[in-house]
Amino acid sequence: MLDAHTSLAEVRERLEELTGRPGGLAEVLDVGGLSFRTGIPADVVAVLLAGGTVPETSLSDRVRQRLDFVRETRRRPDGKRYALDELARIAGTSRQWLSEWRRSGLPSLEHADRIRRHFDLPAGFFTADETEALHTALQPVLQEYEAKADPLAPLRTPAFYRLARRAPHMSPRKLRALAEWAEMVTEQNPAGDDDF
């Protein structure tokens, strides 16, 4: 199994290839968005995107930093910060316990998971090291760039291959009808307009 640094390097290299920006991913990708999804400070995200390394953070420091990050970046519906009492309620614990968690950096898994789920954070949000967290957050970004680079990729499925193998045996009229149908179903429609 590859280590997180190697995996991140591979994703970074592929993104550099797809974007045409070797060493310049921080200029192309949404560093703030990656920071928001990972709990990693934006400057650390930029360093990692550039291929740099960052000092390893202890697990307790990571957990503490990510809890503070959640508190700073996630807002109540009224736009205000969550108070510790509110976060404690979300976690299903007391304010005193949450304060201890912030001090020690060692939450119970159940309480950390309740906060993670409440804020729709990725699995491992509190515990993944910076490299792992960024690697995970870059997966959908990579998929998006891959799809843009190869728009036919979604058509490379067994069902489409079976259809293509039938083409030599189809009449010109049927081939035209199939092409028209393909045009119809692949044309860009307004969001939510998937009716035939």
C-alpha positions as CSV (number, residue, x, y, z in Angstrom):
1,M,0.0,0.0,0.0
2,L,1.3,3.5,-0.9
3,D,1.9,5.9,1.9
4,A,0.0,9.2,2.0
5,H,2.9,11.3,0.7
6,T,3.3,9.1,-2.4
7,S,-0.4,9.0,-3.0
8,L,-0.7,12.8,-2.7
9,A,2.3,13.2,-5.0
10,E,0.7,11.0,-7.7
11,V,-2.6,13.0,-7.5
12,R,-0.7,16.3,-7.5
13,E,1.3,15.2,-10.6
14,R,-1.8,14.1,-12.4
15,L,-3.6,17.4,-11.6
16,E,-0.6,19.3,-12.8
17,E,-0.7,17.4,-16.0
18,L,-4.4,18.0,-16.4
19,T,-4.3,21.7,-15.6
20,G,-1.1,22.4,-17.4
21,R,0.3,24.1,-14.3
22,P,3.3,22.2,-12.9
23,G,4.0,23.7,-9.5
24,G,1.1,26.1,-9.8
25,L,-1.9,24.1,-8.5
26,A,-2.5,26.6,-5.7
27,E,-3.2,29.2,-8.4
28,V,-5.7,26.9,-10.2
29,L,-7.5,25.0,-7.4
30,D,-9.7,26.4,-4.7
31,V,-7.3,26.5,-1.8
32,G,-9.9,28.0,0.5
33,G,-12.4,25.3,-0.4
34,L,-9.8,22.6,0.2
35,S,-9.0,24.1,3.5
36,F,-12.6,24.3,4.5
37,R,-13.2,20.6,3.6
38,T,-10.1,19.3,5.3
39,G,-9.6,21.5,8.3
40,I,-6.1,22.3,7.2
41,P,-5.0,25.9,7.2
42,A,-5.0,27.4,3.7
43,D,-1.2,28.1,3.8
44,V,-0.5,24.5,4.6
45,V,-2.8,23.4,1.7
46,A,-0.8,25.7,-0.6
47,V,2.5,24.2,0.5
48,L,1.3,20.7,0.0
49,L,-0.1,21.5,-3.4
50,A,3.3,22.9,-4.4
51,G,4.9,19.6,-3.4
52,G,6.4,20.9,-0.2
53,T,6.3,19.2,3.2
54,V,4.9,20.4,6.5
55,P,6.0,19.5,10.0
56,E,4.1,16.5,11.3
57,T,1.4,17.4,13.8
58,S,0.7,15.2,16.7
59,L,-2.7,13.6,16.8
60,S,-3.8,15.6,19.8
61,D,-2.7,18.8,18.2
62,R,-4.5,17.9,15.0
63,V,-7.7,17.1,16.8
64,R,-7.6,20.3,18.8
65,Q,-6.8,22.4,15.8
66,R,-9.6,20.9,13.7
67,L,-12.2,21.4,16.5
68,D,-11.1,25.1,16.7
69,F,-11.3,25.2,12.9
70,V,-14.8,23.9,12.9
71,R,-15.8,26.5,15.4
72,E,-14.3,29.2,13.4
73,T,-15.5,28.2,9.9
74,R,-19.0,26.6,10.5
75,R,-21.7,29.0,11.5
76,R,-25.1,28.7,13.0
77,P,-28.1,29.4,10.7
78,D,-28.1,33.0,12.0
79,G,-24.4,33.4,11.0
80,K,-23.0,33.4,14.5
81,R,-20.3,31.1,15.8
82,Y,-21.3,28.1,17.7
83,A,-20.8,28.5,21.4
84,L,-19.0,25.7,23.3
85,D,-22.3,24.8,24.9
86,E,-23.9,24.3,21.5
87,L,-21.0,22.2,20.3
88,A,-21.2,20.1,23.5
89,R,-24.9,19.6,22.8
90,I,-24.2,18.5,19.2
91,A,-21.5,16.1,20.5
92,G,-23.9,14.7,23.1
93,T,-21.7,15.7,26.1
94,S,-21.2,18.5,28.6
95,R,-19.4,21.8,28.1
96,Q,-16.8,20.7,30.7
97,W,-16.0,17.6,28.7
98,L,-15.7,19.6,25.5
99,S,-13.4,22.0,27.2
100,E,-11.3,19.1,28.3
101,W,-11.3,17.8,24.8
102,R,-10.0,21.1,23.5
103,R,-7.3,21.1,26.2
104,S,-6.2,17.5,25.7
105,G,-7.0,17.0,22.1
106,L,-8.4,13.5,22.9
107,P,-12.1,13.2,22.3
108,S,-14.2,10.1,22.5
109,L,-14.8,8.6,19.1
110,E,-18.5,8.8,19.6
111,H,-18.5,12.5,20.4
112,A,-16.1,13.4,17.6
113,D,-18.2,11.4,15.2
114,R,-21.4,13.3,16.3
115,I,-19.7,16.6,15.5
116,R,-18.4,15.3,12.2
117,R,-21.8,14.1,11.1
118,H,-23.6,17.2,12.3
119,F,-21.3,19.4,10.1
120,D,-21.1,16.8,7.3
121,L,-17.4,16.5,7.6
122,P,-15.5,13.7,5.8
123,A,-14.6,10.6,7.7
124,G,-11.3,11.0,9.5
125,F,-11.7,14.8,9.6
126,F,-10.4,15.1,13.1
127,T,-7.6,12.5,12.9
128,A,-6.3,12.4,9.3
129,D,-2.9,14.0,8.9
130,E,-2.6,16.9,6.5
131,T,-1.4,14.7,3.6
132,E,-4.1,12.1,4.0
133,A,-6.8,14.8,4.4
134,L,-5.7,16.7,1.3
135,H,-5.3,13.5,-0.7
136,T,-8.9,12.6,0.1
137,A,-10.2,16.1,-0.6
138,L,-8.5,16.1,-4.0
139,Q,-10.2,13.0,-5.2
140,P,-13.4,14.7,-6.5
141,V,-11.3,17.5,-7.9
142,L,-9.2,15.0,-9.9
143,Q,-12.3,13.2,-11.1
144,E,-13.7,16.5,-12.3
145,Y,-10.6,17.3,-14.2
146,E,-10.3,13.8,-15.6
147,A,-13.9,14.1,-16.9
148,K,-13.1,17.4,-18.6
149,A,-10.0,15.9,-20.1
150,D,-11.9,12.9,-21.5
151,P,-15.5,13.7,-22.0
152,L,-16.1,10.2,-23.5
153,A,-15.1,8.5,-20.3
154,P,-18.7,8.1,-19.0
155,L,-19.5,6.3,-22.2
156,R,-16.8,3.6,-21.7
157,T,-19.1,1.2,-20.0
158,P,-19.9,-2.4,-20.8
159,A,-23.4,-1.4,-22.0
160,F,-22.0,1.1,-24.5
161,Y,-19.3,-1.4,-25.7
162,R,-22.1,-4.0,-26.4
163,L,-24.0,-1.3,-28.3
164,A,-20.9,-0.4,-30.3
165,R,-20.2,-4.0,-31.2
166,R,-23.7,-4.2,-32.7
167,A,-23.1,-1.2,-35.0
168,P,-21.5,-3.1,-37.9
169,H,-24.7,-5.1,-38.1
170,M,-27.1,-2.1,-38.0
171,S,-28.7,-0.5,-41.1
172,P,-27.7,3.1,-41.9
173,R,-31.2,4.2,-40.9
174,K,-30.8,2.5,-37.5
175,L,-27.4,4.0,-37.0
176,R,-28.8,7.5,-37.8
177,A,-31.6,7.0,-35.3
178,L,-29.1,5.8,-32.7
179,A,-26.9,8.9,-33.3
180,E,-29.9,11.2,-33.1
181,W,-31.0,9.5,-29.8
182,A,-27.5,9.9,-28.4
183,E,-27.5,13.6,-29.4
184,M,-30.8,14.0,-27.7
185,V,-29.8,12.4,-24.4
186,T,-26.4,14.0,-24.2
187,E,-27.4,17.6,-25.0
188,Q,-27.0,19.9,-22.1
189,N,-30.4,20.6,-20.5
190,P,-31.2,23.1,-17.8
191,A,-30.7,21.6,-14.3
192,G,-33.3,19.1,-13.4
193,D,-34.6,18.7,-16.9
194,D,-33.9,15.1,-17.5
195,D,-37.2,14.2,-19.1
196,F,-37.2,12.5,-22.5
